[in-house]
Amino acid sequence: MPVFSRHNTAALTILTSIVVVGTVLSIKNESFLDTSNPLISHLPHPHHGKSYFASKHTILNRAFVKYAWAWTSVVFWAIWMGADENEVKGGVKTLDQAGKWLGTTLVWGAFASWFFGPSLFNRIVALTGGECVVYMPAPQGAPQVPGIERTAPHLIAIPSEFCTGVRTIVTPESHPALFAHPPLAEYLAQGMGFDPAYKIVPKLTKGHDISGHTFLLTLSTLFLVDALVKARKGKATPTALATQLAGWVLVGLWATMLWATALYFHTWQEKASGFALGIVGFVFSQYPFEPSNTRPPVPKIVVSERPHKE
């Protein structure tokens, strides 16, 4: 069976339409936020007051999209375990399908978390001119401009090694050598200090900031649709139907959030690369586990009806 069977092709066509139409509208209406620009990426989206989906801080983003692969995995395994033990050939409850989940998990981890050190996303940003920075709050005691809630934070470049490992909070107490670095030392030399509760987390900016949401939502949707279509071949037990319904609801949510990303976040180049990598990642993770169409014939056992002669 090819990786892009009829249902996978249909899912890919719908996802392509979502990304292309959303991206074209984002350019036409100038509604996208350039998340690789450190001067504006930390600010609220200009359209956050007009659309619920133009904010990074919605419950859908923080509770679902941020953990999209975890949600996808939970629903997949619910579908897999809820399927009938004696499914017909091509169903979801197979070792091949479990292997596809493992392959997709490895692809997700390599791009988003770890690839023999920094993730592939971080490596690409660094190779395309990325810069490691921290956003420092305006010093306490700094003058406030009437009508503005807070003064814009200071953007300070720091050594790149602070952005290549696991993201961590840095403070003058935990990383004294970092805060002895000239730009940060000059900041602290202002003598006004800052709120100790403020969390300072190094971040890679500039460079080519591949749309991680586009990548992850594309990968998750293609994987889950493939599993759901195969699950329909099994018996329609109450458990199977309930888990499949949860899966289709999640697919609808991922498609909606992919639309929101295409419309409000990242440049078209960053969305295009995220979408392309999502497709490549899906193919790469599925192909090794595709069952062969050519299986050895089952030997026939013929029982002789002739009486046995001594």
C-alpha positions, 0 to 999 in steps of 0.5 A: 500500500502506498504511503499516500493512499486515497484517504491520505491524498484527500487529507493532504489536499484539504490541508494544502488548501487551508495553508495556501488560502490562509497564507494568501489572505494573510498577505493580502490583509497584512494580518500575519505577525513576523515571529522571527523579528525580535522587536515585535514577536513578543508584542500582542498580535495587532489583530488580537482584539479583532479575532480570538485566534490572533492571540498566542495565549488562548486556551486552545494554544496553551492547552492543546496546540502546545501539546499537540503530539501528546494529544494525538498520541493519547487519542491514537492509543485509545483508538488502537486499544479500543479496536476489535482484537480480530480486525480485518486486514488493513485495520488499525490494530496492527504492529505496523500502525504502532510502528508508524506512531513510533516513527512519527514520534521520533520525527517530531522529537528530532525537529522539535526537541533533540537531534544529537544536541539541538533540535533540527528547528534550532539548528536551521535557525542558527544556520540561517543567521539566528541570534540568541537573545534575552528580553530584559524588563524595563528597569524598576524606576524607569519613567512610564509613558502615559497611556502605555501599560509598560515600557518595552523590554530591553533586547540583549544578545548573549552567547549562542550556547544558551539557546542550543540546549534545553530552554531554562530560566536564567538569573544573576544568581544561577548564571553569574558569568552570563550576567557579567557579560558586557551587555547584561552587566551594563544593564545591571549597572543602571542600578535600578534592578528588576522584578525578581519574579520576571522569568528570563528565558534565552530565545533564538530570534532572526534567521529562518523561523520555521513554523513549528505549529504548521509542521506539527499540525500537518504531521499530526493530522495526516497521521491521525486521519490515516489511523481513523480511516483504518479503524473504520474497518473494524467492528463498530463497538461503542468503545471503538465509535467513541474513540473514533469520534474523539479522533475526528474532533481532534482532527477538526481542531488541528485543521482549525488551528492550522488555519489560524496559524496560516492567517495570523502567524509567520511569514509565507516562507516560514509556513511553506517550509513548516508545511513541507517538512510536515509532509516529508516527516509523515512520509519518512515515518510511515514508509518503513512500516507499510505492509507489503502487498506481496505475501507468501501463499498460505499452504493448503492442507488436503485431507485424503478420504481414502482408507489407509492400507497396511 
